[in-house]
Amino acid sequence: MPAIYNDPRIIVALDFPDAGQALEFTARLDPAACRLKVGFELFVSAGPALVEKLVAAGFDVFLDLKFHDIPNTVASACRAAAQLGVWMMNVHASGGGRMLQAAREALDGQSHRPRLIAVTVLTSMDERDLDELGLGKDVGRLAEALAGLAAASGLDGVVCSASEAPMLRQRHGEDFLLVAPGDDTGRGHPRRIELPGGGPSHHPCRGAHGGAGGHERGDPWGAFAFRVMPDRLSFVPTMQSGRFGMTKDRHGNRKEA
């Protein structure tokens, strides 16, 4: 059995406008081989009911809503999300230590305790964006500081650029989750995507971040947008039907490459 079925680290971004398209797509995925990401557009369109359907179908769901508000509000939102049975959720590290701690404490009291990670610096942002906000011009240093705040607040990991992952892995160890987005050059973001030994043009996810970029170009498989990196630096391969055992045939049987 391929190792991917023991601990799937590929997270498929369901960047669809409605539940119908999302469910049609996920019917072709094996819950044992991947996890799913539900973001703003789909959650606003389809609501918590879709998340519950995906969980009931056996998928681990990453609820990517990036909570950022006063501590009490974020804590309440985290408790509500936990009730949906999600595997992981996120908050903005820039909300500060009190907000991060409130979020963690809210989940620590739940019978089902999802993983909680923090967004450091959005990968669509670069030095110019930080300068506009008065945050300086060193993206790496800010990402490092926010990841440190998340770790000190007891969170399970962070969302970061792949180019920042080696530094964060060295600083925070193997148990700290690093979730890196793929490149969506076709949609104009994110900007901070690199591979050791090569820039964005060598990235295996070029043009496919978030899944929707692939869908818009008529490729329903596109690529997988995020990969959890708990113990090593790894990257998301562009996925085609049948590779890595991701698909099922018309009888529901797993098809492996």
N, C-alpha and C positions, 0 to 999 in steps of 0.2 A: 504494500500500500504506500503511495507517495507520502512524503513527510508533510505535505500541505494539509492532509486530512487530520493530522495529530494536533495542529495548532495553527489554524488559518490566519495568516498575517496580511492578507490582501483585503482591503475594504473597498467595496464597490459603491461609488457615489450614485445615488438615485436622483439625478438632476432631471426630473421629469415634471411637466406642468400639472399632472393630475394622477390620481390613484390608478386609473385604468391602465395607463401606459406603464406605470411602475410595476404593477402586479403582472402584466403581460411579460415584462422583461424578467422579473424575478422567478417566474415559473420555469425559466430555462437555466436557473442557477442551482447549485447544490449547496445547501446550508452547511455541509461539512467541509466545504472547500473555500468559503469566503465569508466575509461579514458585509454588512450594508451600512451606508451612511444616508441619513435623511436630514436634509438641510431646510433652510427657510422656505423656499418656494413650495416644495412638496408638502411640508408640514402645514403651511398656511392654507394651501389648497385642499388637502385631504384630511388634516387634523389628526388627533391622537388615535382615531380608529384604525388608520392605516398602519401606524406603528404597532398596534396590538395585533393586527393581522399578520404582519411580518414576523413578530415574535412567536405567535402561535404556529407559524409555518416552520419554526425551528431556526430562524436566523438570529444571530447576534446583531443588534442594531446599535449603531453609533448615532446618537441624536446630536446633530451638529447645529446647535442654536446659539452658541457663544454668549451665554448669559452675561450681562454687564449692567449692574444697577446697584442700589444700596444693598447692604448685606442681608437685611431681612427679606427683601423681595427676591434676591437670588436664592436664598436658602429655601424659600417657599416653592420657587420654580423647580429647584433640584428635587425636592420631595415629590412634587407632582410628576416629574419625569420618571423618577424611580418607580412610581406606581404603574407605569406603562410596561415595566419589565425590560427596559433597555439595558444593553451591555455596557455602554459607555456614553458619557455626555461631556460637554466642555463649557468653560467659562473663559472670560478674558482676564489674563493675569494683570492687566493694567487697571483692573478694578481695585487692586490693593490687597494687602494682607488680611485685613479684617473681613473683606468680602470672600476671599478664598477660604479662610478658616470657617466662615459661616456656612459656605457651601459644603465643605467636607464634613462638618459636624452634622449638618442636616442629613447627609447620606449615611453617616456612621450609625444613625439610629434606625435605619431601615432594615427590614427582614431580608430584602433583596438589595444588596449594596452594589450599584453600578460603579465602574471605574470612572474616575473624575480626572480630566486633564485640562490644562490651561493653554489658550492661544498666547504665544509670546508676541511676535510682531507679524501682522498679516503678510503673507508672502507676496501680495500685490504691492506692498510698500517698499520704497527704497530710500536712499539718503535724502532725496529732495522732499519726499513726503514727511519724513521726520523733522527736517529743518522747518517746514511750514508750520508744524505743530510746536516748535520750540523745544524739541527733544534731542537736539544735536544731530550729528550726521553719521554716527557709528551704529549701524544696524546690528552688527554682531554683538557689540557690547551691550546694547539694550536687550537683545534676545537672551543673552547670558544672564543679565540681571533679573529679568522677569522669570526665567526658568528657575533661577535660584530661589526667588520668592515663592514660586509654586512648590518647589521641593520643601522649603522650610515650613510651608503651610500644610504639609501633609498630603499634597495631591499625588496622583499616581504617575503623572508624566505631563508632557507638553506636546502641542503641535508646533512644529518648527520647519524651517527650510532644510532640505537635505544638505546644503552646504554648511549649516551650523551643527548638524548632528554629530560629527566626530568630536567636536569640542564639548558638546553637552554630554555625550556618552562618557568621555574621559572624566568629566567633572562629577557626574551624578551616578555612575555605575550601571550595571547591567539590569537592575530591577526597575529602573526608571523608564517608563514608556516614552518612546519618541515616535510621533506620527508625522510623516512627511508627505505633503501633497505632491502630485505629479504636475507636469508642465502642461499648460493650456495655451501654448503660443498662438494657436488659431483664434483664441478669444481675447488675446491681449493681456493675460495675466495667468499665473503669478509671474513676478519679475525675478525673484531670487531662487532660481532652480539651477543647480550645477551638479556635475559628477566629478569625482576625482579624475584628473587627467583629461577633462573635457568640459566644455561649456554647454549651454542649453541645446546646441545643435546635436550633441551626442547623447542627449537624455532619451532613454528608451520610451518615455511617456510623452514625447514631444507632440503637442497638438491635441491632447486627449484628457486634460485635467477635468475631473468632475463628471466624466461620463457624457454629459450633455453635448460637449463639443463633438464627440463621435456620433451621437444620435443625430445632430443637426446636419452632419455630412452624410447621412444615410448609412452609417455603420453602427448598428445597435450594440455591438460589443465594445467599440471604441477602445478604451483602456481603463485600467483601474486607478483611481485617483489617489488613494492613500495606502501606505503600508506601515503597519506597526513594526517598530524596530526595537524589541526589548533587549537584545543581546549582541547586536552587530549592526553595522551600517549596510543596509540593503535597499534596493530600489524596485520600483514597480515596473514590470514588463508590460509592453503593449500586449493586450490579450486578443486572440482571435478565437472563433468558435472551435471548441474541441481541445484547446490547449490547457494543460494543467488540470484536466479532468473537470473543467468547470461546467460543462453542459450536460443535459440529459436528453435522451432520445424521446421519441413520441410515446413510448411506453413508460416513461419515467425512470428508465434505467440510467445509471451513471455512465457517461462516455469519457474515457481517458485518452490523452494524447499518446 
